[in-house]
Amino acid sequence: MKIVVGLSGGVDSSVAAYLLQQQGHEVVGLFMRNWNDASVTLEDECPWIEDSNDALMVAQKLGIPFQVIDMSDLYKERIVDYMFNEYEKGRTPNPDVLCNREVKFDVFLETALSLGADKVATGHYARLNSFTNEDGEEIYQLLAGKDHNKDQSYFLCQLSQKQLSKALFPIGELTKPEVREIAKELGLVTADKKDSQGLCFIGKVSLPEFLKQQLQPKEGEIVEIFSDFDGFSQQPPAFSSKLEELQYLSSKIKYHKTDGKVIGKHQGAQYYTIGQSKGLGIGGHKESCFIISRDMEHNIIFVGEGRNFPGLFRKALKIENDDVHWIREDLKLKNGESMEVMARIRYRQPLEKAILYQFEEGFFIEFENPQSAIAEGQFAAWYLDEELIGSGVIS
């Protein structure tokens, strides 16, 4: 097969390319230039230049063709503008999930296919399986990576059957130390390179500084809510239906300035997210203060002290029906149906026992244990054993 590998300049995609070459495939390396503004990154040099040079050296070492394609305009339109929009609304987007759905396995995939490729490969720690159903259709299964410390299936949670049918994840059966060992044995320049941090393909950034490019600073107040707040001790009402209970459990507490005490100032509620504790400049507490809510209309941030503060936790979340995505469409719930799953609401969070509920009024996930810092705009993903079967945007 002819396979285009998204060479990112990191060790994972480097080894992915090598493994495919060893399997006898015709391998082509393609580097995506997704960002061209170094002013917002924390590195001294523009990271994409260094990364593309490393990718080129890997391609030369392996003896495979290499190309750089500029996708910065598309990336800005589909990922960066989406980020600005979401933060402005007081939501917390996940650009890496969108980058895979909208860039790597969409336009990049189409570009690869136009070059005559049969499939596209990346250095994700995830695995693929497939089986033929009763109608003779091939069904693709997205499985967690074998290295549970590095499992990146969550970042692929919005992919479709069509996209998975053209995808390969060659390092999914390996652990990170094994990948580094292969790279060292080959003498690849990326063998000891640190994992990239920060936004997908932009590099390490100061998020508030990045957001200030389009979202203007606006001073507001930080209000501390205390653990004796009335809303935490109220007994839940009697519910007439499961739907009513889920609507109650997934609803957010609305705080007002008069519910607590003003303890500081901030430069804009849009720069922060639920569960954040860093960058608030709050002192005089035994434990860190965490953001429990944001009032975007009045530009107020509400915080509570300690990671076990009651206002951080909720037992259920809601996803609008239009925002529910099933990788395994054959397992999709009908109205009134439920399913026991394991779920997570952010990357690297341990999987938690949960039940999915589908109603005309929306899709709900009820967790066995209350979850900390459920943020609107993030992706919830659900699994059966090791298989990621669906995901959705938290509302």
C-alpha positions as CSV (number, residue, x, y, z in Angstrom):
1,M,0.0,0.0,0.0
2,K,1.0,3.6,-0.5
3,I,0.7,5.3,2.9
4,V,1.1,9.0,3.7
5,V,2.4,9.5,7.3
6,G,1.8,12.8,9.0
7,L,5.4,13.5,10.1
8,S,5.1,16.0,12.9
9,G,8.8,16.2,13.8
10,G,8.2,14.1,17.0
11,V,9.4,10.6,17.9
12,D,6.0,8.9,17.6
13,S,5.3,9.7,14.0
14,S,8.9,9.0,13.1
15,V,8.7,5.5,14.4
16,A,5.2,5.1,12.8
17,A,6.8,5.8,9.4
18,Y,9.7,3.3,10.1
19,L,7.3,0.5,11.2
20,L,5.2,0.9,8.0
21,Q,8.3,0.9,5.9
22,Q,9.4,-2.3,7.6
23,Q,6.0,-3.9,6.7
24,G,6.8,-3.3,3.1
25,H,4.6,-0.3,2.4
26,E,5.4,2.6,0.1
27,V,5.7,5.4,2.7
28,V,5.6,9.2,2.0
29,G,6.2,11.8,4.8
30,L,4.0,14.9,4.9
31,F,4.5,17.7,7.3
32,M,1.5,20.0,8.0
33,R,2.4,23.6,8.6
34,N,-0.6,24.7,10.7
35,W,0.7,27.9,12.3
36,N,2.9,30.8,11.2
37,D,2.7,33.3,14.0
38,A,5.6,32.9,16.5
39,S,4.6,35.9,18.5
40,V,2.3,34.0,20.8
41,T,4.5,30.9,21.5
42,L,6.7,30.6,24.6
43,E,9.6,29.0,22.7
44,D,12.5,31.2,21.6
45,E,12.2,30.1,18.0
46,C,9.2,29.4,15.8
47,P,8.4,25.7,16.7
48,W,7.1,24.6,13.3
49,I,10.5,25.4,11.6
50,E,12.4,23.2,14.0
51,D,9.7,20.5,13.8
52,S,9.7,20.5,10.0
53,N,13.5,20.3,9.9
54,D,13.4,17.3,12.3
55,A,10.7,15.6,10.1
56,L,12.9,16.2,7.0
57,M,15.9,14.6,8.7
58,V,13.8,11.6,9.7
59,A,12.5,11.2,6.2
60,Q,16.1,11.4,4.8
61,K,17.3,8.8,7.3
62,L,14.5,6.5,6.3
63,G,14.9,7.3,2.7
64,I,11.3,8.3,2.1
65,P,9.9,11.2,0.0
66,F,9.0,14.3,2.1
67,Q,6.8,17.3,1.5
68,V,5.6,20.3,3.6
69,I,2.0,21.4,3.0
70,D,0.8,24.8,4.3
71,M,-2.6,24.4,6.0
72,S,-2.3,27.5,8.2
73,D,-5.3,29.3,6.6
74,L,-7.5,26.3,7.0
75,Y,-6.3,25.7,10.6
76,K,-7.1,29.3,11.5
77,E,-10.5,29.1,10.0
78,R,-11.6,25.7,11.5
79,I,-9.6,25.5,14.8
80,V,-8.4,28.9,16.0
81,D,-11.5,30.9,15.1
82,Y,-13.6,28.1,16.8
83,M,-11.4,28.4,19.9
84,F,-11.9,32.2,20.1
85,N,-15.7,31.8,19.6
86,E,-16.0,29.1,22.3
87,Y,-13.9,31.0,24.9
88,E,-15.9,34.2,24.2
89,K,-19.1,32.3,25.1
90,G,-17.6,31.0,28.3
91,R,-17.0,27.5,27.0
92,T,-13.8,25.3,27.1
93,P,-13.0,23.9,23.6
94,N,-10.6,21.1,22.9
95,P,-8.7,22.1,19.7
96,D,-6.8,18.8,19.5
97,V,-10.0,16.8,19.1
98,L,-11.2,19.2,16.4
99,C,-7.8,19.2,14.7
100,N,-8.1,15.5,14.2
101,R,-11.6,15.7,12.9
102,E,-11.3,18.8,10.8
103,V,-7.7,18.8,9.6
104,K,-5.7,15.6,10.0
105,F,-8.5,13.2,9.0
106,D,-10.3,15.6,6.6
107,V,-8.3,18.0,4.5
108,F,-5.0,16.4,5.2
109,L,-6.5,13.0,4.4
110,E,-8.0,14.3,1.2
111,T,-4.6,15.7,0.2
112,A,-3.0,12.4,0.8
113,L,-5.6,10.5,-1.2
114,S,-5.1,13.0,-4.1
115,L,-1.4,12.0,-4.0
116,G,-2.4,8.4,-4.6
117,A,-2.3,7.2,-1.1
118,D,-4.4,4.3,0.1
119,K,-4.3,5.3,3.8
120,V,-3.0,8.0,6.2
121,A,-1.0,7.1,9.3
122,T,-0.3,9.2,12.4
123,G,1.7,8.6,15.6
124,H,-1.3,8.4,17.9
125,Y,-1.3,5.9,20.8
126,A,-4.5,4.1,19.7
127,R,-5.4,0.9,17.9
128,L,-7.8,-0.1,15.1
129,N,-9.8,-3.3,14.6
130,S,-12.5,-4.2,12.2
131,F,-15.1,-6.9,11.6
132,T,-17.8,-7.7,9.0
133,N,-21.4,-7.4,10.2
134,E,-24.4,-9.4,9.1
135,D,-24.9,-7.2,6.1
136,G,-21.4,-7.6,4.9
137,E,-20.3,-4.1,5.9
138,E,-16.9,-3.6,7.5
139,I,-17.2,-2.0,10.9
140,Y,-14.2,-0.2,12.3
141,Q,-13.4,-0.2,16.0
142,L,-11.3,2.5,17.7
143,L,-9.4,0.9,20.7
144,A,-7.4,2.5,23.4
145,G,-3.6,2.4,23.0
146,K,-1.7,-0.4,24.7
147,D,0.2,2.1,26.7
148,H,-2.5,3.3,29.1
149,N,-0.2,6.2,30.2
150,K,-0.2,7.5,26.7
151,D,-3.6,6.3,25.3
152,Q,-4.7,9.0,22.9
153,S,-8.0,7.5,21.7
154,Y,-9.8,10.4,23.4
155,F,-8.3,12.8,20.8
156,L,-9.8,10.7,18.0
157,C,-13.3,10.5,19.6
158,Q,-15.0,12.6,16.8
159,L,-13.8,10.4,13.9
160,S,-16.3,8.7,11.6
161,Q,-16.3,5.2,10.2
162,K,-15.3,6.6,6.8
163,Q,-12.3,8.4,8.4
164,L,-11.2,5.3,10.4
165,S,-11.4,3.2,7.2
166,K,-8.5,5.3,5.8
167,A,-6.5,5.6,9.0
168,L,-3.6,3.6,10.5
169,F,-2.0,4.0,14.0
170,P,1.2,1.9,13.7
171,I,2.5,2.5,17.3
172,G,-0.8,1.7,19.1
173,E,0.5,-1.7,20.2
174,L,3.7,-0.1,21.7
175,T,4.6,1.7,24.9
176,K,6.3,5.1,24.8
177,P,9.6,3.6,26.1
178,E,9.5,1.0,23.3
179,V,9.0,3.7,20.7
180,R,11.9,5.8,22.1
181,E,14.1,2.6,22.1
182,I,13.3,1.9,18.4
183,A,14.2,5.6,17.5
184,K,17.5,5.4,19.4
185,E,18.5,2.1,17.7
186,L,17.8,3.8,14.3
187,G,19.7,6.9,15.3
188,L,16.7,9.2,14.6
189,V,17.1,12.8,15.6
190,T,13.7,12.7,17.3
191,A,14.7,9.8,19.7
192,D,15.1,12.0,22.8
193,K,12.9,14.9,21.7
194,K,10.4,16.0,24.4
195,D,6.7,15.5,23.7
196,S,5.1,18.6,22.3
197,Q,3.0,20.6,24.7
198,G,0.3,23.2,24.2
199,L,-2.1,23.6,21.4
200,C,-2.2,21.2,18.5
201,F,0.6,22.2,16.1
202,I,1.0,25.7,17.5
203,G,3.4,24.9,20.3
204,K,3.5,25.9,23.9
205,V,1.5,29.0,24.4
206,S,0.3,31.2,27.2
207,L,-3.5,30.7,26.6
208,P,-4.5,34.2,28.0
209,E,-1.9,35.9,25.8
210,F,-3.1,33.8,22.8
211,L,-6.7,34.7,23.4
212,K,-5.9,38.4,23.9
213,Q,-5.2,38.5,20.1
214,Q,-8.9,38.7,19.6
215,L,-10.6,38.8,23.0
216,Q,-10.1,42.1,24.7
217,P,-9.1,42.3,28.4
218,K,-12.0,43.4,30.6
219,E,-11.5,43.8,34.4
220,G,-13.9,41.8,36.5
221,E,-14.3,40.5,40.0
222,I,-13.3,37.2,41.6
223,V,-16.0,36.1,44.1
224,E,-15.2,33.4,46.6
225,I,-18.1,31.0,47.5
226,F,-17.8,29.2,50.9
227,S,-18.7,25.6,51.7
228,D,-21.7,26.7,53.8
229,F,-23.4,28.1,50.8
230,D,-27.1,27.3,50.9
231,G,-27.2,25.7,47.5
232,F,-24.8,22.9,48.6
233,S,-27.0,21.7,51.5
234,Q,-30.4,21.7,49.7
235,Q,-32.1,18.4,49.5
236,P,-33.0,17.3,45.9
237,P,-36.7,17.4,45.1
238,A,-38.8,14.3,44.5
239,F,-38.6,13.4,40.8
240,S,-41.5,12.2,38.7
241,S,-39.2,10.6,36.0
242,K,-35.6,9.7,35.3
243,L,-35.5,12.5,32.8
244,E,-36.4,15.0,35.4
245,E,-33.7,13.6,37.8
246,L,-31.1,13.8,35.1
247,Q,-32.0,17.4,34.2
248,Y,-31.6,18.3,37.8
249,L,-28.3,16.4,38.3
250,S,-26.8,17.9,35.1
251,S,-27.9,21.5,35.8
252,K,-25.3,24.0,37.0
253,I,-25.7,26.1,40.1
254,K,-26.2,29.8,39.3
255,Y,-24.2,31.9,41.7
256,H,-24.6,35.6,42.4
257,K,-22.1,38.2,43.7
258,T,-24.1,38.4,46.9
259,D,-23.6,34.7,47.6
260,G,-20.0,35.1,48.5
261,K,-17.2,37.6,49.0
262,V,-15.1,39.6,46.5
263,I,-11.5,38.6,47.0
264,G,-9.7,39.9,43.8
265,K,-9.8,41.1,40.2
266,H,-9.2,39.3,36.9
267,Q,-8.6,40.5,33.3
268,G,-11.5,38.7,31.7
269,A,-13.7,35.7,32.5
270,Q,-13.2,34.5,28.9
271,Y,-9.5,33.6,29.6
272,Y,-10.4,31.0,32.3
273,T,-12.0,27.6,32.5
274,I,-13.9,25.6,35.1
275,G,-11.6,23.8,37.5
276,Q,-8.6,26.1,36.9
277,S,-6.5,27.1,39.9
278,K,-3.4,28.6,38.3
279,G,-3.1,32.2,37.2
280,L,-5.7,33.7,39.5
281,G,-3.3,35.5,41.8
282,I,-5.2,34.6,44.9
283,G,-3.4,34.4,48.2
284,G,-4.2,33.9,51.9
285,H,-5.7,30.4,51.6
286,K,-4.6,27.1,53.0
287,E,-5.4,25.4,49.8
288,S,-5.6,26.6,46.2
289,C,-8.8,28.2,45.0
290,F,-10.5,26.6,42.0
291,I,-12.9,28.2,39.5
292,I,-16.4,26.7,40.0
293,S,-18.4,29.0,37.7
294,R,-18.2,32.0,35.4
295,D,-20.9,34.6,34.9
296,M,-20.0,35.8,31.3
297,E,-22.7,38.5,31.3
298,H,-21.4,40.3,34.4
299,N,-17.7,39.2,33.9
300,I,-17.5,37.5,37.3
301,I,-15.4,34.4,38.2
302,F,-16.6,32.3,41.2
303,V,-14.1,30.3,43.1
304,G,-14.0,27.8,46.0
305,E,-11.1,26.7,48.2
306,G,-9.7,23.2,47.8
307,R,-9.9,20.5,45.1
308,N,-12.8,18.8,47.1
309,F,-14.9,22.0,47.2
310,P,-18.5,20.9,46.7
311,G,-19.2,23.4,43.9
312,L,-16.7,21.7,41.7
313,F,-18.7,18.4,41.4
314,R,-21.7,17.2,39.4
315,K,-23.1,13.7,39.0
316,A,-24.4,14.1,35.5
317,L,-23.9,16.1,32.3
318,K,-26.1,16.8,29.3
319,I,-25.2,16.8,25.6
320,E,-27.6,18.3,23.0
321,N,-28.8,15.6,20.6
322,D,-27.2,17.4,17.6
323,D,-23.8,17.2,19.4
324,V,-23.8,13.5,20.0
325,H,-21.4,11.5,17.7
326,W,-21.4,7.7,17.5
327,I,-18.3,6.1,16.0
328,R,-20.2,2.9,16.3
329,E,-23.5,4.0,14.7
330,D,-24.8,0.4,15.0
331,L,-24.7,0.9,18.8
332,K,-26.5,4.2,18.8
333,L,-29.2,4.6,21.5
334,K,-32.9,5.2,20.6
335,N,-35.1,7.5,22.6
336,G,-35.8,5.9,26.0
337,E,-32.8,3.6,25.9
338,S,-29.8,3.5,28.2
339,M,-26.4,1.8,28.2
340,E,-23.7,1.1,30.9
341,V,-20.3,2.4,29.8
342,M,-17.0,3.7,31.0
343,A,-16.6,7.4,30.3
344,R,-14.2,10.3,30.6
345,I,-14.6,14.1,30.3
346,R,-11.0,15.0,29.5
347,Y,-7.8,13.5,28.2
348,R,-5.9,11.3,30.7
349,Q,-8.7,11.2,33.1
350,P,-9.2,7.7,34.4
351,L,-12.3,6.0,32.9
352,E,-15.3,6.3,35.2
353,K,-18.4,4.0,35.4
354,A,-21.4,5.7,33.9
355,I,-24.8,5.2,32.3
356,L,-25.9,6.8,29.0
357,Y,-29.5,7.9,28.6
358,Q,-31.1,9.0,25.3
359,F,-34.2,11.2,25.4
360,E,-36.0,13.4,22.9
361,E,-35.0,16.3,25.2
362,G,-31.3,15.4,25.1
363,F,-28.5,12.9,25.8
364,F,-27.3,12.5,29.4
365,I,-24.3,10.8,31.1
366,E,-24.9,9.9,34.7
367,F,-21.7,8.9,36.6
368,E,-21.5,6.5,39.4
369,N,-19.3,9.0,41.2
370,P,-19.6,12.8,41.0
371,Q,-17.1,14.3,38.5
372,S,-15.0,17.4,39.1
373,A,-14.8,20.4,36.8
374,I,-17.3,19.4,34.1
375,A,-16.8,22.2,31.6
376,E,-19.1,23.2,28.8
377,G,-17.5,22.8,25.3
378,Q,-15.3,19.9,26.4
379,F,-15.8,16.5,24.8
380,A,-17.1,13.6,26.8
381,A,-16.2,10.2,25.4
382,W,-17.6,6.7,26.2
383,Y,-16.2,3.3,25.9
384,L,-17.2,-0.4,26.0
385,D,-14.2,-2.2,27.5
386,E,-11.3,-0.8,25.4
387,E,-13.4,0.4,22.5
388,L,-14.3,4.1,22.2
389,I,-17.8,4.0,20.7
390,G,-18.9,7.6,20.9
391,S,-18.5,11.2,22.1
392,G,-20.2,14.5,22.4
393,V,-19.8,18.2,23.3
394,I,-20.8,18.9,26.9
395,S,-23.6,21.6,27.0
